[in-house]
Amino acid sequence: MTTASTPSRYGATAIALHWLLAVGIVGAFGVGVYMTGLPFSPTRLKLYNWHKWAGVTILALSAARLLWRLANRPPALPTSIEKAMPGWQRTAFHGTHHLMYLLFFAVPLTGWAYSSAMGFPIVWFGVLPLPDFMPVDKALAESIKPLHELSAFGLAGLVVLHVAAALKHQIIDRDRLLGRMGLGPAPR
């Protein structure tokens, strides 16, 4: 497998970034939902740090993925698949991808802003202190928190929609679209 995309399949770099980001987003979302229900404890503090580390990692992977995508054109949808899709599905396909890219950045950035405003600095993996880009202000933090939560749940909903569409293509349409992302043979 090459790093560059072919006419029918993404390259190894795009595939690796896709799956690393997918695992990171699912993991960070799961930890985020779980940790907020815990009482104050060392475990909760540890999970908050892990969640922040995951968020910064997701932000870095998102930047790498966006830069890679801008420099390496993705393969076009196979003509047979594109012709079989109603217009609303093509619009949903493109709209979902654009919104996911937006939220890849919005979710970790609002989390970072919230953490900064609360006065809890982020030290990535306990080694690299990151700058606070918001002043410590509890009222500001409380106004940012819902933005982080809403954008995280929005991203989770789009991920579910993305997975459902991929499974629809694989199970119902049987058009091998998942092969573009390294799962099985590439579509024809």
Long-range contacts (C-beta under 8 A, 24 or more apart in sequence): 1-182, 4-72, 5-72, 5-73, 5-74, 5-75, 6-75, 6-186, 7-75, 7-76, 8-75, 8-78, 8-179, 8-180, 8-186, 8-187, 8-188, 9-75, 9-179, 9-180, 9-182, 9-186, 10-74, 10-75, 10-180, 10-181, 10-182, 11-72, 13-68, 13-72, 14-65, 14-68, 14-69, 14-72, 14-74, 15-181, 15-182, 17-61, 17-64, 17-65, 17-68, 18-65, 18-181, 19-181, 19-182, 20-61, 21-58, 21-61, 21-62, 21-65, 21-104, 22-159, 24-54, 24-57, 24-58, 24-61, 25-58, 25-104, 25-155, 25-156, 25-159, 26-159, 27-54, 28-54, 28-55, 28-58, 29-152, 29-155, 29-156, 32-152, 48-120, 49-123, 49-126, 51-111, 52-111, 52-112, 52-115, 52-122, 53-122, 53-124, 53-125, 55-107, 55-108, 55-111, 55-112, 56-108, 56-112, 56-122, 56-124, 56-130, 57-124, 58-104, 58-107, 58-108, 59-104, 59-105, 59-108, 59-109, 59-112, 62-101, 62-104, 62-105, 62-108, 63-105, 65-104, 66-101, 66-104, 75-180, 78-175, 78-177, 78-187, 78-188, 80-175, 80-187, 80-188, 81-169, 81-173, 81-175, 81-177, 81-187, 84-173, 84-175, 92-165, 93-165, 96-158, 96-161, 96-162, 96-165, 99-154, 99-158, 100-155, 100-158, 100-159, 100-162, 103-151, 103-154, 103-155, 103-158, 104-155, 106-151, 107-148, 107-151, 107-152, 107-155, 110-144, 110-147, 110-148, 110-151, 111-148, 111-152, 113-144, 113-148, 114-141, 114-144, 114-145, 114-148, 117-141, 117-144
